[in-house]
Amino acid sequence: MENKKFYITTPIYYPSDKLHIGHTYCTVATDTLARYHRLRGEDVMFLTGTDEHGQKIEDKAREAGVTPKEFVDRIVEGPGGVLDLWKLMNISNDRFIRTTDDYHVKSIQYIFRKMHDNGDIYKGTYKGKYCKPCESFWTESQLKDGCCPDCGRPVTDAEEEAYFFRLSKYADRIRDLLENTGFLEPRSRVNEMVKNFIDPGLEDLCVSRTSFTWGIPVDFDPGHVVYVWVDALSNYITALGYGNDRYNDYQNWWPGVNIVGKEIVRFHSIIWPAMLMSLGEPLPKKVFGHGWLLLDGGKMSKSKGNVVDPYILAEKFGVDALRFFLMRTFPFGSDGNFSNELLIQTINNDLANDLGNLVSRTTAMTGKYFGGQLPAGCRDWASPEPWDTELQNAVTALRDAYEKDMDAFAPHKALEDVFRVIQRANKYIDENAPWKLSKDMESNGPRLAHVLYTLLEVTRICGVLLTPFMPDSMEKLFAQTGAPAEARTWDSAAKWGTLPEDAAVNKGENLFPRVDMDKALEELESAAQAAREDAARPDIEIEPQLTEKVDFDTFCKSDFRVVKVKACDAVKKSTKLLRFTLDDGTGVDRQILSGIHQWYEPEDLVGKTLVAIVNLPPRKMMGLESNGMLISAVHTEKGEEALHLLMVDDAIPAGAKLC
């Protein structure tokens, strides 16, 4: 029988700056849900990506002195960028879409044309208020205190020729969708959308711009670029092959579940379904709008002493601990107050004291009293104590409760279920007092073995259900408790006694050590200060030009020549120097040493055509003679020196003089 299919997406993030812990929260939540459905044996497609067009990107690129594509490439693909962050956070997405991808561009032009041809897109003139940070148009009546109702920032007057989408045409169908189905969750968002946007009357939506160029051209009217929401929202279907030939599995996966932040619920619950109605395509199964992580009552970007850089937090506390904290602490769908103190408290209370303590004590006692392997017959006990039955009943009912919560998009409640059992298991240790049983192994050994088997089995089942939240740590937990592959499955989490009696148990490392609050906060502040200083540095720094003048005759004494690299190797005992064997056109090889190994590997330079000054006096470096100097260009990027050898056209012969 074919497995059930599950398609889930994050919003595509706007790469105007590096992502913070709020973006990480959304993506980790989506990843956890994707991993949960995979654990259940379903075929999962998990999509995330970046929304890379718009006036704000164009303006920021201009300020940085680069093209818009170069600007977004740095943030998406560069060191510490979006792709690096999702790799760090162990995000298991199956696809990653960029709205600058060629196939997406093709799809958007197809979608725009189709909506135009069916009469839902028409040309007009936009005149009103525009919020550049949100890239949203507003009427005067929609403003709040004269500012953008979404972000609270000032708006500007805007007037330009534009295409419009007949959003008003779909108002009644959207109202019915919101009020009479479970399309939008949490339910609290429904009244907000209806009251604030549908009741006042849906206005047609501006879907093209002519005042900037960084966007997907309207192919039948090239003066226009497709405006953000048609471009961005459609990614959920273009990534499956809709309107392009890159992929061919739209029919296999759509419709899916869209996980979004509450600030873009309006676009996903009103505009997105209206677009799909216009296209005649199925609507998403569900749009789920999660809440914000707040700092001191303010939005994430307004940090007041809390570190919101996920790289710093993950390095300090571990990726799985950070993933767990985000899912354990903040109800999915409501706002939550983020703080570094709360993060540390959660790690210490839940991971170190509860889960870590259970794993550490159980594996340590199994090793101490039974050499790491329990005896045969330890699974069953003829006359169970009341606490035996209570704990076993709690853990056998756990999977069903967990499943109900995960299916209701309540991972925080699923974790409450699991940790209620973990806390009960720690109490079970005290009720049985294994250290007392061990004093008379002849009489009490079988009972002690049963107690430890019970604890290992509880740990195994909890570990299976925690796998979507902390995948790497649970692999270590299974290794320590001796759980084989067949005891790590979804089905096994509903069956008591799956762990083999003779499982090889070893204590191993402490999975979740306690964190010293004061020391950790101090280290976080130091790391945050360093990060702020780094962020304050300009992207590019160029050394000022010299003011001292050099007369022409002196300049002409320097002999710059084109040279060809015949061989290149690293100088022994030097981390910087490369030794070049060069053809300088004289017929005699020239040797030059250059301290550029930090930027180039020797094998990459063989055959290149470079420039050298050849009439410098020879000098010794690491016992080797260097005759001349290769010419490079240097600058500083974020405080780090960057160097590029001057390479010229290979058609220029060796020995040619620069003039």
C-alpha positions, 0 to 999 in steps of 0.5 A: 500500500502506498504511504500517506503523503504529507507536504509542509512548507515554511514561509520563504524568508526575506534576505535583507539581513541575516536571520535571527532566532525568530526565523529559526523558531518557525523553521525548527517547528516546521522541521519537527512536524516534518520529522514527526510525519516521517517517523510515522512512515509517511512520505514527506516533502518539506520546502523552505526558501527565500523571497529575494525580489523587491524594492528594499533589496534593490535599495540595500544592494545599491547602498552596499555597492553590489548588484541585487543578485550579489547582495542576496547571494551573500545572505543566502549562500555566503558564510553564516547565511541562510543555507549555513544556518539551516545546516547548523540547525539540522533542518531536514528540508527536501527542497530549497527555493529561491525566487531568483531561480530560473524555473520559478521565474518561468512559473511566475510569468505563466501564473501572471499571464494565466490570471490576466488572460482569465480577466482577474488581472487588469491594468490601472494606476495605483495612488495611495500609501506605501510601506517599503519595509513591508512592501505593502500598499494601504489606503488612508483609512487602513493606516494606524496613526498615519503609519503602516498598520502591520509594522507601525513605520511611516508610509510614503505617497505612491503613484504609478501605473500598475496591474491589479488582481481582482481580489474583491471578486473572491471576498464571499468565497474567502469569508466562507473559507475562513468562517466555515472550515478549519483552513486557518489556525489558530482559530483566533486569527479567523476573526481578526482576518474577517473583521479587519479585512473582509468586513470593511470590503476587500479591495483589489490588490496591486500586483505589479510595479514600474518604479523599480526593476528588481523583480520578475518581468511581466513578459507581455508588458516588460515595463512592469515587474511582478509585485511581491505577493504573486511572486512569493506566495506562488513558491509553494506550487512552483517548487513542485513544478507548477508552470515549469519543467524543473520538477514534475510532482505537483500532482503528487504533493499539492495541496499541503500545509503552510506554516507562516508567521502571524504578520503574514497570515493576511496574505496567506489566508486571503490573497493566497487562496484567492490566487489559487481560486483564480487559477482553478487550483486546490487550496492548501490543506491548512494555513497555520499562523504561529506567534512571535518570539518577543523580547522585553515586550518588543519584537525580536529585532529590538533585542535588549540584552538577549542574544538572538543570534542562533549561531551564538546560542547553538554554539554555546548550548548545542543545537538540540538543546536550542531546538528543544527549548524553542518547541518546549517553551512557546505554544505554537500559535501564540506569542512568547517572551524569549530570554536567555535566562529562560533558555538556560532554565529550560535546559537545566530543568528539563534536559539536565535534571529530568531527561539527562538525569534519567538516562545517566542514572539508569545507564550508570546503575545498569553498568554498576550492578550488572556490567552493562547487560541485564539478565534474562527474565528481567522484562516481566515481574510476577507481582508488580508493585503499584508504581510498576503498573502506574508507570507502565500504564502512563508510558503505554498511553503516551504515544496516543496522547503525543500523536493527538497533540502533534496532529493538532499542531501543538508540539509544546503539548506533545512535549508536556506529555513526554516529560510528564512520563520522564518525571514519573520515571525519575520518581520511580527510581526513588520509589524502588531505591535501587541502591538499597536493592543492590545490597542483597543481590542474591535476594533482590537481584531479579527485582533490581534487574526488572526496575532497571529494564523498566527504566530503560524501556521508558527511556527508549519510548520517550526517546522515539517520541523526542526524535523529531525534536532532538534527532542527534541527541536521541541517536546518542540516547539509543546508543547508550540504552542499547536500543536496536533499529527496530526499537526506534520506530513509531510502531515500537513506541506503542509496544511495551517490552520491545527493548531486548532484555540483553541490550548492551547498555553503556553510560557514555557522555552526559547528554545534557550537562547543567549550565552555570547561569551567571557564567553562561550569561556573561559569555553570551554578552561577550559573544553578543558584543563581539557580534555587534562590533563585527556587524558595525564594521563596513562590509568592504574597507579599502586602504586610503590612497597615498597622498605622497607624489612619486615622480614619473621617472621613479615610477618608470624604474619599476619593471612590471611583466606578465609571467606564466605559472609553470609550477607552484608548491607550499614552502615547508615549515611555512603556513603562508609561503608559496613558491612559484616557478615562473616563465618571465619570457627570458628563457630562464625560470624565475622563482618568486615566493609569496605569502598567499597560501591563506587564499590560494592552494598551489595546484589551483595556480598552475597555468595562470597568467599573473603580473610581477615586478621583476627588478626588485633585489633578491631576498631570502625567505625561509632559506629560499631566494625570491626574485621579484614580487607578484602583484595582488589587490587587497581589501578588508571584508568585515575586519578580515583581510581579503587578497586577490592575485592580479590575473590577466588574459592568458593570450598575453605572452610571458614577458610582456611589459606593463606600461 
